[in-house]
């Protein structure tokens, strides 16, 4: 179950499969496997055979799904000096 960034880093291991959806573009990006991990990012193998990287989100940019089987990456779209306003950019769901 993923609740924090630390939980996410422990859960995503090479070989883990996730179903990715780009919320802003309303695009199903398919099932991707984790192929690379380091301290700042995680790499997913795309259906086209390329590696797509996701920088580890900050704690405030991560929202776990209520059932613990996925997570959303959020983006702060507020202007400087305003209270933070977040929107979901990417949604990931664990497969299997």
Steps between C-alpha positions, in 0.01 A plus 500: 500500500641837396441802723833687487786559257710258707226235458499567126878455475475170692210376285635592155772250421647400164237281337200661674220570251274804515220626280559868423243764407589860409210691654570843347514357147227241569731234356531136602874434487468126551675255729864577571770305683757657730840451334722744687509671840733743668483760775326766290289316244339177386503374141207325333514301177239641262297281263722645220812355668641831628574596859288779648619656826299636790680711759405389849223733609527709814269388779257784426486389132401139577148381568442135574185332374263418785528126433882519513534347153621810319607859526459837329768756425378856558615835363485832683356756259473795740684827438777624728354629825172310462390204705594173327244360253556148379370299206562138405738460207575127494318205652667162554332172595696189602443201272488147634 
